[in-house]
Amino acid sequence: MPGTQTRKQVEQPRWGRRGTAGASIAARLVFDDVCHAYGDALSVDGVSLDVRPGEVLCLLGRSGCGKTTLLRVAAGLEPVLSGTVSMDGRIVSAATLLEPPERRGIGLMFQDYALFPHMTILANVMFGLKSLDRTEAARAARAALARVGLEAYASDYPHALSGGEQQRVALARAIVPRPAILLMDEPFSGLDKRLRDVVRDETLAVLKETGATAIVVTHDPEEAMRMADRIALMRGGRLVQVGTPADLYSAPADLFVARFFAEMNEIEGDVAAGAVATPLGAMPAPGLADGTAAVVCVRLQGLKLGAPGAGSPGRVLRRRFLGEVTLFEVAVEGLERPLQARVRDDVAFAAGDEVAITVDARDVLVFAKD
Ligand SMILES: Nc1ncnc2c1ncn2[C@@H]1O[C@H](COP(=O)(O)OP(=O)(O)OP(=O)(O)O)[C@@H](O)[C@H]1O
C-alpha cells in the first residue's frame, strides 16, 4: 500500500544533473616520510606519497593498517611524530607544526555521515559556509543539495532520511565550500551493496565535476578499483605499492599485493634454470635467482578445463554454480591441495570426470616466498 510506505522504503530520489557541482581549485597533497604513533605504537611508519591535483586516490588496506590515521593526519586531526605534510608546497604538518583542519581547505566525509540531528538538512549543508552571508550560503547549499537530488528535503531533519540519502547530504556538505582536497573515510560502508554501487558511482561523478583532489579510504579492493585513479595499498602502517588499478592487479609488487586483489591457486617450488617446475608445467620466474624458494600464483580464471589429452591431467572433485561462473575444484597429482578454477563457459564436466587443465600465462605470477 503506497500510502503506508515510510520514506526509507520508497525509491531513492534521482540525483541532480551531472556537471552542475561547483568547481574547486585542486591542491597537491604531499606526505614526506610521515610517522605517527598512538603512545609507543607506530601507526603510520615512514609514508611518502604525492597526491596530484584533481586525482582520486584510494587508500586501501586491511583493518588496522593505518588508513584512517593517515587520513586524519592529512586533515590536521592528528599530529605527525616526524616528517611533513604539505599542500601546494605549504607545510601544514611537521613535528612542531599542526595547522588546524579549518585552515587547510579540506572537506571531510565519514562513514557515519556525522550530520547534526537537531539541524535541518539545509542548515547541515550550510554549516561549513560561515564566511558567506546567510543568503549566499543558503543559495550555495541549495545548489549542492540539488546536485545530489535532495533539494526537496532541505527543511527535513536527518532522521527522516535513509542512510543513502544522509550520505548524499554529507557529500553536499563536503563539497559546498569548494574544498581543494576532499578526505573520505569508508564513505559507503554503511550502505547495502545495491545502494552502495549507485551512491559510489554518483559520488565519483560529483568528485570529478568538482575537480578536487580526493583521498578515499576503503578496505574493499573492488571499490578501490572502481573509483581510483591510483591506489595506495598499506600494510602495518607502511605503503606497500602505489599505482593505477591496472598496475596493482597486473604487476603486483609482492605476494601480499597479489593476494589482496585476486583469489589465487598457490603452488610452491624452487627456481631452477629461470623457472619453477609444477604439475601444470614449468612457470617462468623472471627476476628470481636459481635456488630461490618461490610461490607460483595462478588466478582462478586462468585455468581452463578440457577433455583429457591436451593439458595437465586432473580429476574434478566438485563443481559449484555461482551464476556468472562455475567454480571447479580439481585434484592434480603432485599437488597437496586441489586447484580451483572459475570457468565462464558452460562446461559439462561433473564430479569424478577426468579433465585436462591448461593455464593462461597472463594469469600467472611468480614471487619469492614470504
Ligand atoms: N585512538 C587510538 N588510540 C590508540 N590506538 C589507536 C587509535 N586509533 C587507532 N589505533 C591503532 O592504530 C592502528 C591504525 O589504526 P587505523 O584506524 O588508522 O587503521 P585503519 O586501517 O583505518 O583500520 P580500520 O579500517 O579498522 O579503521 C591500529 O593498530 C589501531 O588499533
PDBQT file of the ligand as one rigid body, heavy atoms in Angstrom, charges set to zero:
ROOT
HETATM    1  N1  LIG A 401      42.778   6.410  19.229  1.00  0.00    +0.000 N 
HETATM    2  C1  LIG A 401      43.643   5.390  19.173  1.00  0.00    +0.000 A 
HETATM    3  N2  LIG A 401      44.409   5.061  20.231  1.00  0.00    +0.000 NA
HETATM    4  C2  LIG A 401      45.287   4.045  20.177  1.00  0.00    +0.000 A 
HETATM    5  N3  LIG A 401      45.483   3.263  19.087  1.00  0.00    +0.000 NA
HETATM    6  C3  LIG A 401      44.739   3.526  18.017  1.00  0.00    +0.000 A 
HETATM    7  C4  LIG A 401      43.781   4.601  17.984  1.00  0.00    +0.000 A 
HETATM    8  N4  LIG A 401      43.198   4.620  16.752  1.00  0.00    +0.000 NA
HETATM    9  C5  LIG A 401      43.761   3.607  16.042  1.00  0.00    +0.000 A 
HETATM   10  N5  LIG A 401      44.685   2.960  16.790  1.00  0.00    +0.000 N 
HETATM   11  C6  LIG A 401      45.524   1.844  16.326  1.00  0.00    +0.000 C 
HETATM   12  O1  LIG A 401      46.345   2.333  15.285  1.00  0.00    +0.000 OA
HETATM   13  C7  LIG A 401      46.420   1.393  14.229  1.00  0.00    +0.000 C 
HETATM   14  C8  LIG A 401      45.910   2.007  12.941  1.00  0.00    +0.000 C 
HETATM   15  O2  LIG A 401      44.523   2.275  13.062  1.00  0.00    +0.000 OA
HETATM   16  P1  LIG A 401      43.651   2.929  11.907  1.00  0.00    +0.000 P 
HETATM   17  O3  LIG A 401      42.289   3.192  12.466  1.00  0.00    +0.000 OA
HETATM   18  O4  LIG A 401      44.389   4.060  11.322  1.00  0.00    +0.000 OA
HETATM   19  O5  LIG A 401      43.607   1.753  10.850  1.00  0.00    +0.000 OA
HETATM   20  P2  LIG A 401      42.607   1.524   9.650  1.00  0.00    +0.000 P 
HETATM   21  O6  LIG A 401      43.413   0.905   8.581  1.00  0.00    +0.000 OA
HETATM   22  O7  LIG A 401      41.895   2.780   9.320  1.00  0.00    +0.000 OA
HETATM   23  O8  LIG A 401      41.621   0.467  10.253  1.00  0.00    +0.000 OA
HETATM   24  P3  LIG A 401      40.009   0.386  10.126  1.00  0.00    +0.000 P 
HETATM   25  O9  LIG A 401      39.739   0.069   8.702  1.00  0.00    +0.000 OA
HETATM   26  O10 LIG A 401      39.671  -0.721  11.068  1.00  0.00    +0.000 OA
HETATM   27  O11 LIG A 401      39.516   1.736  10.573  1.00  0.00    +0.000 OA
HETATM   28  C9  LIG A 401      45.648   0.182  14.691  1.00  0.00    +0.000 C 
HETATM   29  O12 LIG A 401      46.548  -0.730  15.262  1.00  0.00    +0.000 OA
HETATM   30  C10 LIG A 401      44.715   0.734  15.733  1.00  0.00    +0.000 C 
HETATM   31  O13 LIG A 401      44.400  -0.244  16.689  1.00  0.00    +0.000 OA
ENDROOT
TORSDOF 0
